[in-house]
Amino acid sequence: EKVYKCGSMDTSNIRSKRTYKLTQKALEGYLNNLLKGGATVDDLVNRGISLSTVIKFKLGLHPYKGKNWLLIPYDYNSSSVCSYKRIYHSDKGKEVITSGKGVIYPLDVLYDNEDIVLCEGELDALALNGYGIPAVTGTVGCGTFKKEWIDLFKGKRVRIMYDFDEPGYEGSNMVNDLLSSVCNAQVYTWDRIVESPYK
């Protein structure tokens, strides 16, 4: 499997755990935990992620090792879910635990639309989808793009909008180079809003 990488990314807060499956019943329980309210759901709503988006993509609150982790299941429509990410925010920063392999998420959005925004991060993709903008992300960070993902974008119009920082700038240009042979890809920057230091 060929993986394209650019730049350097701090991965000290990302841990990969042994994969274990989550059932749909477990996902429903974690979703119900999240829908009970509290800081996590408030944070999602403040990021522009509506409760209907939370329900559609089956986000959840997963108790693990004495902490409540935001659970993002990637294969949320499968009978057993193997690929997902858990995120925990605290005063010390963000912790991330991944399970399964990196994917394009949400994949059904990519299949169902010809015009796509490729953004950086699952929460950004979910927020955009909630506003009716078909958006996907790679789940392994802006500095990595797998060869197997390239043909998924074949024939589509792709607007690449990564974060406004150096890794985002480098990653978006790398992905644009990779996708330009199979689709109409273009990097969209935030230059109209703020001045970029990375030109």
C-alpha positions as CSV (number, residue, x, y, z in Angstrom):
1,E,0.0,0.0,0.0
2,K,1.5,3.3,-1.0
3,V,1.0,6.3,1.3
4,Y,2.0,9.8,0.3
5,K,3.3,12.0,3.1
6,C,4.4,15.6,3.3
7,G,6.0,17.6,5.9
8,S,6.2,16.6,9.6
9,M,3.2,16.2,11.9
10,D,3.3,15.8,15.7
11,T,1.8,12.4,16.3
12,S,2.7,12.2,20.0
13,N,-1.0,12.5,21.0
14,I,-2.2,9.8,18.7
15,R,-2.2,6.2,19.8
16,S,-3.3,3.2,17.8
17,K,-5.0,0.5,19.7
18,R,-5.7,-3.1,18.9
19,T,-8.8,-3.2,16.7
20,Y,-12.0,-4.5,18.3
21,K,-15.4,-4.4,16.8
22,L,-18.3,-2.3,18.0
23,T,-21.9,-3.6,17.4
24,Q,-24.7,-1.4,16.3
25,K,-26.2,-1.9,19.8
26,A,-23.1,-0.5,21.3
27,L,-23.1,2.5,19.0
28,E,-26.7,3.2,19.9
29,G,-25.7,3.2,23.6
30,Y,-22.8,5.6,23.0
31,L,-25.0,7.9,20.9
32,N,-27.6,7.9,23.7
33,N,-24.8,8.8,26.2
34,L,-23.9,11.8,24.0
35,L,-27.5,12.9,23.5
36,K,-28.0,13.2,27.3
37,G,-26.2,16.5,27.0
38,G,-23.3,18.0,28.7
39,A,-20.1,19.7,27.7
40,T,-19.3,17.3,24.8
41,V,-22.6,17.9,22.9
42,D,-22.3,21.6,23.6
43,D,-18.8,21.7,22.1
44,L,-20.1,19.9,19.0
45,V,-23.0,22.3,18.6
46,N,-20.6,25.3,19.0
47,R,-18.5,23.8,16.2
48,G,-21.6,23.9,13.9
49,I,-22.4,20.2,14.3
50,S,-26.2,19.8,14.8
51,L,-27.9,17.1,16.8
52,S,-29.4,15.7,13.5
53,T,-25.8,15.4,12.2
54,V,-24.7,13.7,15.4
55,I,-27.6,11.2,15.0
56,K,-27.0,10.6,11.3
57,F,-23.3,9.8,11.7
58,K,-23.8,8.0,15.0
59,L,-21.3,9.9,17.1
60,G,-21.1,8.8,20.7
61,L,-19.7,9.3,24.1
62,H,-17.5,6.3,24.9
63,P,-16.4,5.7,28.6
64,Y,-12.9,4.3,28.5
65,K,-10.2,4.3,31.2
66,G,-12.2,6.7,33.4
67,K,-12.7,9.2,30.7
68,N,-15.6,10.0,28.4
69,W,-14.3,10.0,24.8
70,L,-16.0,11.4,21.7
71,L,-16.4,8.4,19.4
72,I,-16.5,8.9,15.6
73,P,-17.4,5.6,13.9
74,Y,-16.2,5.6,10.3
75,D,-18.1,2.5,9.1
76,Y,-21.2,3.6,11.0
77,N,-23.7,1.7,8.8
78,S,-21.9,-1.7,9.1
79,S,-23.2,-4.4,11.4
80,S,-19.9,-4.4,13.1
81,V,-17.8,-1.3,13.2
82,C,-14.0,-1.8,13.2
83,S,-12.7,1.7,12.2
84,Y,-13.2,4.6,14.5
85,K,-11.5,7.4,16.3
86,R,-11.9,8.4,20.0
87,I,-11.0,12.0,21.0
88,Y,-10.6,13.3,24.5
89,H,-10.2,17.0,25.2
90,S,-8.8,18.3,28.6
91,D,-6.8,21.2,29.9
92,K,-3.7,19.3,28.9
93,G,-4.7,19.2,25.3
94,K,-6.2,16.6,23.0
95,E,-5.7,12.8,23.1
96,V,-6.6,10.6,20.1
97,I,-7.0,6.9,19.9
98,T,-7.6,5.2,16.6
99,S,-8.8,1.8,15.7
100,G,-8.8,0.1,12.4
101,K,-7.3,1.6,9.2
102,G,-7.3,5.2,7.9
103,V,-10.2,5.9,5.5
104,I,-12.0,8.6,3.6
105,Y,-14.8,9.7,5.8
106,P,-17.8,9.8,5.4
107,L,-17.4,7.5,2.4
108,D,-21.1,7.5,1.4
109,V,-21.0,11.3,1.0
110,L,-18.2,10.8,-1.5
111,Y,-20.1,8.2,-3.4
112,D,-23.3,10.2,-3.5
113,N,-21.9,13.5,-4.7
114,E,-20.0,14.8,-7.7
115,D,-18.9,18.1,-6.1
116,I,-17.0,17.5,-2.9
117,V,-15.1,19.5,-0.4
118,L,-12.0,17.7,0.9
119,C,-11.3,19.2,4.3
120,E,-9.0,18.5,7.3
121,G,-10.6,16.6,10.1
122,E,-13.7,14.6,10.8
123,L,-15.5,17.4,12.8
124,D,-15.0,19.9,10.0
125,A,-16.4,17.4,7.5
126,L,-19.4,16.8,9.7
127,A,-20.1,20.5,10.2
128,L,-20.0,21.1,6.5
129,N,-22.3,18.2,5.8
130,G,-24.7,19.5,8.4
131,Y,-24.9,22.8,6.4
132,G,-25.6,20.8,3.2
133,I,-22.1,21.0,1.8
134,P,-20.9,17.5,0.8
135,A,-17.5,17.2,2.5
136,V,-15.1,14.4,3.3
137,T,-11.7,14.0,5.0
138,G,-8.9,11.6,5.3
139,T,-8.8,10.2,8.8
140,V,-5.0,10.1,9.2
141,G,-4.1,13.8,9.1
142,C,-3.4,16.4,6.4
143,G,0.1,15.1,5.8
144,T,-0.9,11.7,4.6
145,F,-2.9,10.5,1.5
146,K,-3.2,6.8,0.6
147,K,-2.8,5.7,-3.0
148,E,-6.0,3.6,-2.7
149,W,-8.0,6.8,-2.1
150,I,-7.0,8.5,-5.4
151,D,-9.5,6.7,-7.7
152,L,-12.3,7.3,-5.3
153,F,-12.3,10.9,-6.5
154,K,-12.2,10.0,-10.2
155,G,-14.3,12.4,-12.3
156,K,-15.4,14.5,-9.4
157,R,-14.9,18.2,-8.8
158,V,-12.9,18.5,-5.6
159,R,-12.3,21.7,-3.6
160,I,-9.4,21.1,-1.2
161,M,-9.8,23.2,2.0
162,Y,-7.3,22.3,4.7
163,D,-6.5,24.2,7.8
164,F,-4.9,27.6,7.7
165,D,-1.5,26.6,8.8
166,E,1.8,25.3,7.3
167,P,0.9,21.6,7.5
168,G,-2.5,22.4,5.9
169,Y,-0.9,24.4,3.2
170,E,1.6,21.7,2.4
171,G,-0.9,18.9,2.6
172,S,-3.5,20.5,0.4
173,N,-0.9,21.1,-2.3
174,M,0.3,17.5,-2.1
175,V,-3.2,16.2,-2.4
176,N,-4.0,18.6,-5.3
177,D,-1.0,17.1,-7.2
178,L,-2.2,13.6,-6.6
179,L,-5.8,14.2,-7.5
180,S,-5.3,16.4,-10.5
181,S,-4.8,13.4,-12.8
182,V,-8.2,11.9,-12.0
183,C,-10.5,14.8,-11.3
184,N,-11.0,18.5,-11.4
185,A,-9.2,19.4,-8.1
186,Q,-8.4,22.9,-6.8
187,V,-7.0,24.2,-3.6
188,Y,-9.1,26.8,-1.9
189,T,-7.4,28.9,0.7
190,W,-8.6,31.3,3.3
191,D,-6.7,34.2,1.7
192,R,-9.9,36.1,1.1
193,I,-10.5,36.2,4.8
194,V,-7.0,36.4,6.2
195,E,-3.5,36.8,4.8
196,S,-1.6,33.6,4.5
197,P,2.0,33.5,5.7
198,Y,2.7,30.3,3.6
199,K,3.0,31.7,0.1
